[in-house]
């Protein structure tokens, strides 16, 4: 079996000749390419028909919706989680707004601000209200 870099070099060297050749010649080129590389026929056809720049290295896709939470936000979440007796994140999420409001009413400031700021919609309170349980689970794990 050929190495990946050798297969890519061979693909680059054969591609232009494959694209310019007739139908019968394409079949011969394809048969030789398949025998050498061990690729499946349809996959080899798709590789040979792609443009030259399309077979480069795979780049990591950026996730535009990825949230990054700071350490202060994580500490607030841990404080609420310990107050709720370390309940699982799936059960914690629906009760977060009520739990935070009740803690504020009883004089335990969560975000370092007063209850009026929470009612006006501080950023941390809004994040807590819309968080998904899997995000909370990832933040609570050490």
Backbone as a printed PyTorch tensor [residue, N CA C, xyz], in Angstrom:
tensor([[[  0.8420,  -1.1820,   0.0000],
         [  0.0000,   0.0000,   0.0000],
         [  0.8840,   1.2410,   0.0000]],

        [[  0.4940,   2.2130,  -0.7500],
         [  1.2600,   3.4560,  -0.8660],
         [  0.9580,   4.3670,   0.3180]],

        [[  1.8910,   5.2150,   0.6380],
         [  1.6420,   6.1980,   1.6870],
         [  0.7180,   7.2810,   1.1470]],

        [[  0.1320,   8.0410,   2.0440],
         [ -0.8140,   9.0810,   1.6520],
         [ -0.1330,  10.1560,   0.8140]],

        [[  1.0610,  10.5430,   1.1970],
         [  1.7690,  11.5800,   0.4310],
         [  2.1080,  11.0810,  -0.9770]],

        [[  2.4650,   9.8140,  -1.1170],
         [  2.7660,   9.2590,  -2.4370],
         [  1.5040,   9.2050,  -3.2980]],

        [[  0.3730,   8.8550,  -2.6820],
         [ -0.8900,   8.8280,  -3.4380],
         [ -1.2800,  10.2180,  -3.9030]],

        [[ -1.0500,  11.2190,  -3.0480],
         [ -1.3700,  12.6040,  -3.4480],
         [ -0.4710,  13.0700,  -4.5850]],

        [[  0.8070,  12.7530,  -4.5110],
         [  1.7290,  13.1200,  -5.5950],
         [  1.3120,  12.4690,  -6.9040]],

        [[  0.9340,  11.2090,  -6.8280],
         [  0.4950,  10.5120,  -8.0320],
         [ -0.7780,  11.1290,  -8.5800]],

        [[ -1.6910,  11.4930,  -7.7020],
         [ -2.9380,  12.1210,  -8.1200],
         [ -2.6650,  13.4380,  -8.8430]],

        [[ -1.7690,  14.2230,  -8.3010],
         [ -1.4400,  15.5170,  -8.9040],
         [ -0.8000,  15.3230, -10.2760]],

        [[  0.0590,  14.3170, -10.3910],
         [  0.7430,  14.0980, -11.6670],
         [ -0.1920,  13.5330, -12.7360]],

        [[ -1.2050,  12.7700, -12.3460],
         [ -2.0900,  12.1150, -13.3140],
         [ -3.2920,  12.9880, -13.6670]],

        [[ -3.7240,  13.8410, -12.7890],
         [ -4.9900,  14.5630, -12.9390],
         [ -5.0940,  15.3190, -14.2640]],

        [[ -4.1170,  16.1040, -14.6100],
         [ -4.2020,  16.9230, -15.8200],
         [ -4.3050,  16.0530, -17.0710]],

        [[ -3.5290,  14.9750, -17.1140],
         [ -3.5890,  14.0630, -18.2570],
         [ -4.9640,  13.3950, -18.3270]],

        [[ -5.5360,  13.0630, -17.1700],
         [ -6.8630,  12.4300, -17.1250],
         [ -7.9220,  13.3840, -17.6590]],

        [[ -7.8730,  14.6420, -17.2430],
         [ -8.8860,  15.6120, -17.6530],
         [ -8.8380,  15.9180, -19.1430]],

        [[ -7.6860,  15.8460, -19.7640],
         [ -7.5330,  16.1790, -21.1750],
         [ -7.7050,  14.9810, -22.1010]],

        [[ -7.8110,  13.7930, -21.5880],
         [ -7.8460,  12.6000, -22.4420],
         [ -9.2670,  12.2470, -22.8560]],

        [[ -9.3540,  11.3400, -23.8350],
         [-10.6510,  10.8810, -24.3350],
         [-11.2690,   9.8900, -23.3450]],

        [[-12.4920,   9.4590, -23.6690],
         [-13.2370,   8.5760, -22.7860],
         [-12.5390,   7.2330, -22.6080]],

        [[-12.0440,   6.6490, -23.6760],
         [-11.3840,   5.3370, -23.5630],
         [-10.0410,   5.4660, -22.8420]],

        [[ -9.3220,   6.5510, -23.1140],
         [ -8.0370,   6.7590, -22.4400],
         [ -8.2410,   7.0150, -20.9420]],

        [[ -9.3390,   7.7060, -20.5950],
         [ -9.6530,   7.9370, -19.1760],
         [ -9.8400,   6.6150, -18.4480]],

        [[-10.4700,   5.6560, -19.1140],
         [-10.6650,   4.3370, -18.5110],
         [ -9.3510,   3.6450, -18.2220]],

        [[ -8.3920,   3.7370, -19.1410],
         [ -7.0860,   3.1100, -18.9420],
         [ -6.3170,   3.8000, -17.8060]],

        [[ -6.3520,   5.1260, -17.8100],
         [ -5.6640,   5.8780, -16.7560],
         [ -6.2760,   5.5370, -15.3950]],

        [[ -7.6010,   5.4840, -15.3630],
         [ -8.3110,   5.1790, -14.1180],
         [ -7.9810,   3.7720, -13.6260]],

        [[ -7.9250,   2.8060, -14.5270],
         [ -7.5790,   1.4340, -14.1300],
         [ -6.1860,   1.3700, -13.5120]],

        [[ -5.2400,   2.0600, -14.1040],
         [ -3.8830,   2.0760, -13.5540],
         [ -3.8200,   2.7870, -12.2090]],

        [[ -4.5640,   3.8760, -12.0840],
         [ -4.5930,   4.6250, -10.8260],
         [ -5.1990,   3.7880,  -9.7030]],

        [[ -6.2630,   3.0760, -10.0130],
         [ -6.9260,   2.2200,  -9.0200],
         [ -6.0020,   1.0720,  -8.6050]],

        [[ -5.3270,   0.4580,  -9.5810],
         [ -4.4380,  -0.6670,  -9.2780],
         [ -3.2720,  -0.2180,  -8.4040]],

        [[ -2.7960,   0.9830,  -8.6230],
         [ -1.6360,   1.4720,  -7.8770],
         [ -2.0040,   1.9410,  -6.4720]],

        [[ -3.0930,   2.6940,  -6.3740],
         [ -3.4370,   3.3010,  -5.0830],
         [ -4.3310,   2.4250,  -4.2160]],

        [[ -5.1400,   1.5670,  -4.8300],
         [ -6.0580,   0.7370,  -4.0570],
         [ -7.3700,   1.4340,  -3.7480]],

        [[ -7.6000,   2.6050,  -4.3700],
         [ -8.8540,   3.3330,  -4.1590],
         [-10.0170,   2.6270,  -4.8400]],

        [[-11.2210,   2.8760,  -4.3670],
         [-12.4340,   2.4270,  -5.0170],
         [-12.6110,   3.2300,  -6.3110]],

        [[-13.2530,   2.6370,  -7.2990],
         [-13.3530,   3.2720,  -8.6160],
         [-14.0740,   4.6230,  -8.5630]],

        [[-15.2160,   4.6850,  -7.9280],
         [-15.9730,   5.9420,  -7.8750],
         [-15.2260,   7.0230,  -7.0940]],

        [[-14.5360,   6.6300,  -6.0330],
         [-13.7620,   7.6000,  -5.2630],
         [-12.5990,   8.1270,  -6.0890]],

        [[-11.9610,   7.2490,  -6.8460],
         [-10.8490,   7.6650,  -7.6970],
         [-11.3320,   8.6360,  -8.7780]],

        [[-12.5050,   8.3800,  -9.3480],
         [-13.0700,   9.2880, -10.3490],
         [-13.3250,  10.6590,  -9.7380]],

        [[-13.8890,  10.6640,  -8.5380],
         [-14.1760,  11.9560,  -7.9140],
         [-12.8860,  12.7130,  -7.5840]],

        [[-11.8380,  12.0090,  -7.2010],
         [-10.5550,  12.6690,  -6.9350],
         [ -9.9470,  13.2420,  -8.2080]],

        [[-10.0110,  12.4690,  -9.2750],
         [ -9.4020,  12.9140, -10.5190],
         [-10.1740,  14.0670, -11.1650]],

        [[-11.4530,  14.1660, -10.9160],
         [-12.2580,  15.2330, -11.5180],
         [-12.2440,  16.5210, -10.7140]],

        [[-11.7830,  16.4840,  -9.4630],
         [-11.7300,  17.7000,  -8.6470],
         [-10.6980,  18.6600,  -9.1820]],

        [[-10.8550,  19.9130,  -8.7800],
         [ -9.8750,  20.9220,  -9.1690],
         [ -8.5810,  20.6940,  -8.4100]],

        [[ -7.5230,  21.2850,  -8.8870],
         [ -6.1880,  21.0300,  -8.3350],
         [ -6.0600,  21.4360,  -6.8770]],

        [[ -6.6700,  22.5360,  -6.4420],
         [ -6.5160,  23.0080,  -5.0700],
         [ -7.4370,  22.3260,  -4.0860]],

        [[ -8.3320,  21.4730,  -4.5660],
         [ -9.3390,  20.8860,  -3.6880],
         [ -8.8350,  19.7080,  -2.8740]],

        [[ -7.6580,  19.1810,  -3.1680],
         [ -7.1740,  18.0070,  -2.4490],
         [ -6.0810,  18.3660,  -1.4570]],

        [[ -6.0240,  19.5950,  -1.0220],
         [ -5.0000,  20.0200,  -0.0680],
         [ -5.2740,  19.4510,   1.3090]],

        [[ -4.5580,  19.9530,   2.2710],
         [ -4.7120,  19.4490,   3.6340],
         [ -6.0490,  19.8750,   4.2160]],

        [[ -6.5470,  19.1120,   5.1290],
         [ -7.8170,  19.3920,   5.7640],
         [ -7.6110,  20.4740,   6.8170]],

        [[ -8.4250,  21.5230,   6.7510],
         [ -8.3150,  22.6090,   7.7060],
         [ -9.4580,  22.5060,   8.7030]],

        [[ -9.1790,  22.8950,   9.9180],
         [-10.2030,  22.8530,  10.9520],
         [-11.2530,  23.9220,  10.6870]],

        [[-12.5070,  23.5380,  10.8140],
         [-13.5900,  24.4840,  10.6130],
         [-13.8050,  25.2710,  11.8950]],

        [[-14.0430,  26.5430,  11.7340],
         [-14.3270,  27.3610,  12.9110],
         [-15.8090,  27.2600,  13.2250]],

        [[-16.1260,  27.2170,  14.4730],
         [-17.5090,  27.1450,  14.9090],
         [-17.9400,  28.5390,  15.3390]],

        [[-18.7830,  29.1940,  14.5720],
         [-19.1470,  30.5640,  14.9170],
         [-19.9920,  30.6660,  16.1780]],

        [[-20.7170,  29.6210,  16.5360],
         [-21.5880,  29.6900,  17.6930],
         [-20.9570,  29.2080,  18.9840]],

        [[-19.6710,  28.8910,  18.9470],
         [-19.0130,  28.3580,  20.1340],
         [-18.9170,  29.4380,  21.2160]],

        [[-19.3530,  29.1070,  22.4170],
         [-19.3130,  30.0380,  23.5320],
         [-18.0830,  29.7670,  24.3760]],

        [[-17.4610,  30.8100,  24.8110],
         [-16.3230,  30.6930,  25.7000],
         [-16.6870,  31.4040,  26.9980]],

        [[-16.7010,  30.6540,  28.0610],
         [-17.0870,  31.2140,  29.3530],
         [-15.8380,  31.4500,  30.1820]],

        [[-15.8000,  32.5830,  30.8670],
         [-14.6320,  32.9200,  31.6680],
         [-14.6870,  32.1930,  33.0190]],

        [[-13.6140,  32.3000,  33.7710],
         [-13.4960,  31.5890,  35.0440],
         [-14.4890,  32.1210,  36.0740]],

        [[-14.7810,  33.4160,  36.0430],
         [-15.7500,  33.9840,  36.9820],
         [-17.1300,  33.3780,  36.7540]],

        [[-17.5120,  33.2300,  35.5040],
         [-18.8030,  32.6220,  35.1890],
         [-18.8340,  31.1700,  35.6470]],

        [[-17.7410,  30.4580,  35.4770],
         [-17.6690,  29.0650,  35.9280],
         [-17.8010,  28.9720,  37.4470]],

        [[-17.1790,  29.9000,  38.1670],
         [-17.2770,  29.8940,  39.6240],
         [-18.7000,  30.1590,  40.0810]],

        [[-19.3980,  31.0620,  39.4050],
         [-20.8010,  31.3310,  39.7320],
         [-21.6420,  30.0890,  39.4980]],

        [[-21.3970,  29.4180,  38.3900],
         [-22.1390,  28.1930,  38.0840],
         [-21.8510,  27.1030,  39.1140]],

        [[-20.6030,  26.9630,  39.5230],
         [-20.2650,  25.9820,  40.5550],
         [-20.9480,  26.3090,  41.8830]],

        [[-21.0090,  27.5870,  42.2310],
         [-21.6670,  28.0070,  43.4720],
         [-23.1540,  27.6380,  43.4440]],

        [[-23.7940,  27.8960,  42.3320],
         [-25.2180,  27.5410,  42.1950],
         [-25.3870,  26.0290,  42.2240]],

        [[-24.4870,  25.3150,  41.5900],
         [-24.5800,  23.8620,  41.5360],
         [-24.4260,  23.2430,  42.9190]],

        [[-23.4660,  23.7570,  43.7240],
         [-23.3170,  23.2530,  45.0880],
         [-24.5280,  23.5990,  45.9360]],

        [[-25.1230,  24.7550,  45.7030],
         [-26.3270,  25.1320,  46.4380],
         [-27.4870,  24.1940,  46.1060]],

        [[-27.5430,  23.7410,  44.8670],
         [-28.5990,  22.8230,  44.4350],
         [-28.2540,  21.3700,  44.7580]],

        [[-27.2790,  21.1480,  45.6300],
         [-26.8890,  19.8220,  46.0780],
         [-26.3280,  18.9660,  44.9430]],

        [[-25.5860,  19.5750,  44.0490],
         [-24.8880,  18.9170,  42.9570],
         [-25.7900,  18.0320,  42.1030]],

        [[-26.9270,  18.5650,  41.7760],
         [-27.8670,  17.8420,  40.9300],
         [-27.3000,  17.7880,  39.5060]],

        [[-27.7050,  16.7880,  38.7270],
         [-27.1680,  16.6550,  37.3710],
         [-27.5890,  17.8490,  36.5170]],

        [[-26.8020,  18.1240,  35.4990],
         [-27.0190,  19.3300,  34.7050],
         [-28.3550,  19.3180,  33.9740]],

        [[-28.8250,  18.1480,  33.5900],
         [-30.1060,  18.0600,  32.8940],
         [-31.2570,  18.5260,  33.7790]],

        [[-31.1580,  18.2460,  35.0670],
         [-32.2010,  18.6790,  35.9990],
         [-31.9760,  20.0950,  36.5050]],

        [[-30.7360,  20.5640,  36.4460],
         [-30.4120,  21.8950,  36.9400],
         [-30.8730,  22.9960,  35.9920]],

        [[-30.7660,  22.7650,  34.6990],
         [-31.0340,  23.7990,  33.7050],
         [-32.4340,  24.4020,  33.8200]],

        [[-33.5090,  23.6230,  33.9270],
         [-34.8330,  24.2540,  33.9760],
         [-35.0560,  25.1330,  35.2140]],

        [[-34.3200,  24.8670,  36.2820],
         [-34.5590,  25.5960,  37.5240],
         [-33.5640,  26.7220,  37.7710]],

        [[-32.6480,  26.9600,  36.8710],
         [-31.6440,  27.9950,  37.0790],
         [-32.2400,  29.3810,  37.3060]],

        [[-33.1550,  29.8640,  36.4650],
         [-33.6890,  31.2120,  36.7070],
         [-34.3740,  31.3420,  38.0640]],

        [[-35.1800,  30.3570,  38.4250],
         [-35.8870,  30.4040,  39.7120],
         [-34.9140,  30.2980,  40.8770]],

        [[-33.9190,  29.4450,  40.7500],
         [-32.9480,  29.2510,  41.8200],
         [-32.1220,  30.5110,  42.0470]],

        [[-31.6970,  31.1480,  40.9850],
         [-30.9080,  32.3730,  41.1150],
         [-31.7570,  33.4810,  41.7260]],

        [[-33.0020,  33.6110,  41.2990],
         [-33.8900,  34.6390,  41.8600],
         [-34.1380,  34.3860,  43.3450]],

        [[-34.3370,  33.1280,  43.7340],
         [-34.5690,  32.8060,  45.1420],
         [-33.3210,  33.0770,  45.9790]],

        [[-32.1550,  32.7730,  45.4500],
         [-30.9150,  33.0360,  46.1810],
         [-30.7060,  34.5410,  46.3560]],

        [[-31.0480,  35.3100,  45.3620],
         [-30.9280,  36.7710,  45.4690],
         [-31.9220,  37.3240,  46.4920]],

        [[-33.1220,  36.7940,  46.5100],
         [-34.1370,  37.2580,  47.4700],
         [-33.7090,  36.9940,  48.9020]],

        [[-32.9720,  35.9160,  49.1180],
         [-32.5540,  35.5460,  50.4700],
         [-31.1890,  36.1140,  50.8380]],

        [[-30.7170,  37.0700,  50.0610],
         [-29.5180,  37.7980,  50.4290],
         [-28.2070,  37.1400,  50.0560]],

        [[-28.2050,  36.2580,  49.1110],
         [-26.9620,  35.6530,  48.6320],
         [-26.6710,  36.2180,  47.2380]],

        [[-25.9280,  37.3260,  47.1680],
         [-25.6600,  37.8990,  45.8400],
         [-24.7780,  36.9560,  45.0200]],

        [[-25.2430,  36.6170,  43.8620],
         [-24.5570,  35.6320,  43.0270],
         [-23.5570,  36.3040,  42.1010]],

        [[-23.9580,  37.3900,  41.4960],
         [-23.1390,  38.0220,  40.4760],
         [-22.4010,  39.2470,  40.9960]],

        [[-22.4070,  39.4570,  42.2910],
         [-21.7140,  40.6040,  42.8490],
         [-22.4840,  41.8970,  42.6810]],

        [[-23.7190,  41.8190,  42.2790],
         [-24.5540,  42.9980,  42.0860],
         [-25.8710,  42.7630,  42.8010]],

        [[-26.6770,  43.7460,  42.8110],
         [-27.9610,  43.6340,  43.4870],
         [-29.0080,  42.9330,  42.6470]],

        [[-30.1570,  42.6770,  43.2560],
         [-31.2390,  41.9780,  42.5770],
         [-31.8200,  42.8100,  41.4420]],

        [[-31.7460,  44.1430,  41.5630],
         [-32.3060,  44.9730,  40.4920],
         [-31.5220,  44.8060,  39.1860]],

        [[-30.2240,  44.5410,  39.3070],
         [-29.4230,  44.3320,  38.1090],
         [-29.8050,  43.0160,  37.4370]],

        [[-30.1410,  42.0290,  38.2520],
         [-30.5670,  40.7370,  37.7080],
         [-31.8890,  40.9030,  36.9700]],

        [[-32.7950,  41.6740,  37.5580],
         [-34.0820,  41.8630,  36.9060],
         [-33.9410,  42.6840,  35.6350]],

        [[-32.9780,  43.5930,  35.5980],
         [-32.7370,  44.3690,  34.3830],
         [-32.0200,  43.5390,  33.3270]],

        [[-31.4710,  42.4100,  33.7000],
         [-30.8830,  41.4870,  32.7280],
         [-29.3790,  41.5860,  32.6040]],

        [[-28.6570,  41.2030,  33.6340],
         [-27.2060,  41.1860,  33.5230],
         [-26.7920,  40.0780,  32.5650]],

        [[-25.5920,  40.2010,  31.9920],
         [-25.1620,  39.2450,  30.9740],
         [-25.0400,  37.8350,  31.5390]],

        [[-24.5430,  37.7100,  32.7680],
         [-24.3370,  36.3800,  33.3430],
         [-25.6700,  35.6860,  33.6010]],

        [[-26.6500,  36.4350,  34.0500],
         [-27.9610,  35.8390,  34.3000],
         [-28.5930,  35.3800,  32.9870]],

        [[-28.4460,  36.1610,  31.9360],
         [-29.0000,  35.7530,  30.6430],
         [-28.2860,  34.5020,  30.1200]],

        [[-26.9660,  34.4180,  30.2920],
         [-26.2450,  33.2210,  29.8810],
         [-26.7290,  32.0060,  30.6630]],

        [[-26.9330,  32.1740,  31.9610],
         [-27.4040,  31.0470,  32.7640],
         [-28.7740,  30.5810,  32.3100]],

        [[-29.6190,  31.4870,  31.9070],
         [-30.9720,  31.1160,  31.5160],
         [-31.0260,  30.3850,  30.1850]],

        [[-30.0790,  30.6430,  29.3130],
         [-30.1440,  30.0190,  27.9920],
         [-29.1540,  28.8680,  27.8180]],

        [[-28.4040,  28.5560,  28.8540],
         [-27.4060,  27.4970,  28.7210],
         [-28.0560,  26.1350,  28.5370]],

        [[-27.3950,  25.3190,  27.7750],
         [-27.8460,  23.9560,  27.5310],
         [-27.1470,  23.0510,  28.5380]],

        [[-27.7820,  21.9470,  28.8700],
         [-27.2520,  21.0780,  29.9170],
         [-25.8650,  20.5280,  29.5660]],

        [[-25.5710,  20.2970,  28.2970],
         [-24.2680,  19.7460,  27.9410],
         [-23.1650,  20.7680,  28.1880]],

        [[-23.4620,  22.0630,  27.9860],
         [-22.4780,  23.0970,  28.2940],
         [-22.2290,  23.1580,  29.7890]],

        [[-23.2830,  23.0590,  30.5540],
         [-23.1370,  23.0840,  32.0020],
         [-22.3350,  21.8780,  32.4640]],

        [[-22.6240,  20.7330,  31.8870],
         [-21.8840,  19.5130,  32.2480],
         [-20.4020,  19.6920,  31.9680]],

        [[-20.0600,  20.2820,  30.8290],
         [-18.6430,  20.4650,  30.5000],
         [-17.9890,  21.4900,  31.4020]],

        [[-18.7370,  22.4740,  31.8750],
         [-18.1700,  23.4690,  32.7840],
         [-18.0070,  22.9290,  34.2060]],

        [[-18.8630,  22.0120,  34.5860],
         [-18.8140,  21.4900,  35.9650],
         [-17.7870,  20.3780,  36.1170]],

        [[-17.4010,  19.7320,  35.0330],
         [-16.4030,  18.6760,  35.1640],
         [-15.0210,  19.2840,  35.3570]],

        [[-14.2090,  18.7020,  36.2410],
         [-12.9020,  19.2830,  36.5170],
         [-11.9130,  19.1230,  35.3840]]])
